[in-house]
Amino acid sequence: MSTNTARDDDNVIELSDYASRARGGDGSHFSQSQREPVLDGNEPVAREAASLVLSVHQSGGDGPQYRIIGINDALHVADFFTVLDTCFGCDGDAEWTVHGGDGAEGERESVVGDQSLYELLNAPGDTLDVTRRQRSDTDANTGGTNVGEASTGDANAGVGSSEDVNAGEGSVDKNADDPDDLHFHIDVAECYLRDHGTPDALCVGGDEHADLDSINAELTGAATTQHILHATKPIIRSAIERSGIFDFIPLLQALDLGRETNVDADTLALCRCLPKEKDPAGRDAAVAEIMAQAALVEGPLRADIIETMMEAIGWVADDGSELKLPEIDHLASETLQAFEHIGLTGDKRLSSLERLELCRAIIRAD
């Protein structure tokens, strides 16, 4: 027997292994650049958008933080900065600049808002250093001054003017570091071609400060979250909502549940009747098993997803201890037998792409 003691804790499952396997899902919240690379001054050549997996280290402010971010390289740079704001919890209007624009150490240059991210980062090993400077109230009222731009407030205040020469200690160096500046060092860890509708941006890992649930809920948007959940089989949607683990939303989005499945009729009929369990604990256990299959994980990560989901819903053993994977597998034994029959597990396990098709058939709503 297992007992449900539903709890209200925040629950986070890090699905970083999933990042490099995400497949599909609609709901873009960012405009994508139409700019394409130009060769030898000829017409722009077509390029396929890629997904970048970025390792981002932030310093300054309240202390160092770290995030792993998957992002569409066709996004505008300005949208990339919005993603950084969301992933690191930054508020307010800011001016963003890059370092070493022409290779000169310490040099800064303004970033053009309609640049594409792939113009700055496009291959594993690429790096970028940027600074986020919070705009002051004065900047907000005057429109501010971009790095490298002279103020239009005084026609005589150009480079080399007598005012600049005589300003002395009273002048303000806009390039000087401010205590509130945030510095970001960005490394491209992976790059792979995007499938149709792969989420534009996901935070797939980070340090102990990273609340992946809330970050990804903001990145995908509340409306998109509800749209994705309503495309999910009710019994699965209910378990996810009761668990409070909304890290599953990007996973469901990546499955592209609205897409037709390429599964034969007999297999599809079996997929549609899963989970098979009739008792509440068994049904929830089976849903946890299904979500782990959809994430294409094995070993400790599979156990972590399944055990965490059951604990988050509130299921415990008779003695009040946490349910472990063997006990959960027993609760979901009928569904696990079906997994083996259709090729999700066992000696006749299918390829990753074929298993994703099966998971889509199991999870999608009628």
Secondary structure in CASP SS format (residue, H / E / C, confidence):
PFRMAT SS
TARGET T0000
AUTHOR 0000-0000-0000
METHOD secondary structure of the structure
MODEL  1
M C 1.00
S E 1.00
T E 1.00
N E 1.00
T C 1.00
A C 1.00
R C 1.00
D C 1.00
D C 1.00
D C 1.00
N C 1.00
V C 1.00
I C 1.00
E C 1.00
L C 1.00
S H 1.00
D H 1.00
Y H 1.00
A H 1.00
S H 1.00
R H 1.00
A C 1.00
R C 1.00
G C 1.00
G C 1.00
D C 1.00
G C 1.00
S C 1.00
H C 1.00
F C 1.00
S C 1.00
Q E 1.00
S C 1.00
Q C 1.00
R C 1.00
E C 1.00
P C 1.00
V E 1.00
L C 1.00
D C 1.00
G C 1.00
N C 1.00
E C 1.00
P E 1.00
V C 1.00
A C 1.00
R C 1.00
E C 1.00
A C 1.00
A E 1.00
S E 1.00
L E 1.00
V E 1.00
L E 1.00
S E 1.00
V E 1.00
H E 1.00
Q E 1.00
S E 1.00
G E 1.00
G C 1.00
D C 1.00
G C 1.00
P C 1.00
Q E 1.00
Y E 1.00
R E 1.00
I E 1.00
I E 1.00
G E 1.00
I E 1.00
N E 1.00
D C 1.00
A C 1.00
L E 1.00
H E 1.00
V H 1.00
A H 1.00
D H 1.00
F H 1.00
F H 1.00
T H 1.00
V H 1.00
L H 1.00
D H 1.00
T H 1.00
C H 1.00
F H 1.00
G C 1.00
C C 1.00
D C 1.00
G C 1.00
D C 1.00
A E 1.00
E E 1.00
W E 1.00
T E 1.00
V E 1.00
H E 1.00
G C 1.00
G C 1.00
D C 1.00
G C 1.00
A C 1.00
E C 1.00
G C 1.00
E C 1.00
R E 1.00
E E 1.00
S E 1.00
V C 1.00
V C 1.00
G C 1.00
D C 1.00
Q C 1.00
S E 1.00
L H 1.00
Y H 1.00
E H 1.00
L C 1.00
L C 1.00
N C 1.00
A C 1.00
P C 1.00
G C 1.00
D C 1.00
T E 1.00
L E 1.00
D E 1.00
V E 1.00
T E 1.00
R E 1.00
R E 1.00
Q E 1.00
R C 1.00
S C 1.00
D H 1.00
T H 1.00
D H 1.00
A H 1.00
N H 1.00
T H 1.00
G C 1.00
G C 1.00
T C 1.00
N C 1.00
V C 1.00
G C 1.00
E C 1.00
A C 1.00
S C 1.00
T C 1.00
G C 1.00
D C 1.00
A C 1.00
N C 1.00
A C 1.00
G C 1.00
V C 1.00
G C 1.00
S C 1.00
S H 1.00
E H 1.00
D H 1.00
V H 1.00
N H 1.00
A C 1.00
G H 1.00
E H 1.00
G H 1.00
S C 1.00
V C 1.00
D C 1.00
K C 1.00
N C 1.00
A C 1.00
D C 1.00
D C 1.00
P C 1.00
D C 1.00
D C 1.00
L E 1.00
H E 1.00
F E 1.00
H E 1.00
I E 1.00
D E 1.00
V E 1.00
A E 1.00
E E 1.00
C E 1.00
Y E 1.00
L E 1.00
R C 1.00
D C 1.00
H C 1.00
G C 1.00
T C 1.00
P C 1.00
D C 1.00
A E 1.00
L E 1.00
C E 1.00
V E 1.00
G E 1.00
G E 1.00
D C 1.00
E C 1.00
H C 1.00
A C 1.00
D C 1.00
L H 1.00
D H 1.00
S H 1.00
I H 1.00
N H 1.00
A H 1.00
E H 1.00
L H 1.00
T H 1.00
G C 1.00
A H 1.00
A H 1.00
T H 1.00
T H 1.00
Q H 1.00
H H 1.00
I H 1.00
L H 1.00
H H 1.00
A C 1.00
T E 1.00
K C 1.00
P H 1.00
I H 1.00
I H 1.00
R H 1.00
S H 1.00
A H 1.00
I H 1.00
E H 1.00
R H 1.00
S H 1.00
G C 1.00
I C 1.00
F C 1.00
D C 1.00
F H 1.00
I H 1.00
P H 1.00
L H 1.00
L H 1.00
Q H 1.00
A H 1.00
L H 1.00
D C 1.00
L C 1.00
G C 1.00
R C 1.00
E C 1.00
T C 1.00
N C 1.00
V C 1.00
D C 1.00
A H 1.00
D H 1.00
T H 1.00
L H 1.00
A H 1.00
L H 1.00
C H 1.00
R H 1.00
C C 1.00
L C 1.00
P C 1.00
K C 1.00
E C 1.00
K C 1.00
D C 1.00
P H 1.00
A H 1.00
G H 1.00
R H 1.00
D H 1.00
A H 1.00
A H 1.00
V H 1.00
A H 1.00
E H 1.00
I H 1.00
M H 1.00
A H 1.00
Q H 1.00
A H 1.00
A C 1.00
L C 1.00
V C 1.00
E C 1.00
G H 1.00
P H 1.00
L H 1.00
R H 1.00
A H 1.00
D H 1.00
I H 1.00
I H 1.00
E H 1.00
T H 1.00
M H 1.00
M H 1.00
E H 1.00
A H 1.00
I H 1.00
G C 1.00
W E 1.00
V E 1.00
A E 1.00
D C 1.00
D C 1.00
G C 1.00
S C 1.00
E E 1.00
L C 1.00
K C 1.00
L H 1.00
P H 1.00
E H 1.00
I H 1.00
D H 1.00
H H 1.00
L H 1.00
A C 1.00
S H 1.00
E H 1.00
T H 1.00
L H 1.00
Q H 1.00
A H 1.00
F H 1.00
E H 1.00
H H 1.00
I H 1.00
G C 1.00
L C 1.00
T C 1.00
G C 1.00
D C 1.00
K C 1.00
R C 1.00
L C 1.00
S C 1.00
S H 1.00
L H 1.00
E H 1.00
R H 1.00
L H 1.00
E H 1.00
L H 1.00
C H 1.00
R H 1.00
A H 1.00
I H 1.00
I H 1.00
R E 1.00
A C 1.00
D C 1.00
END
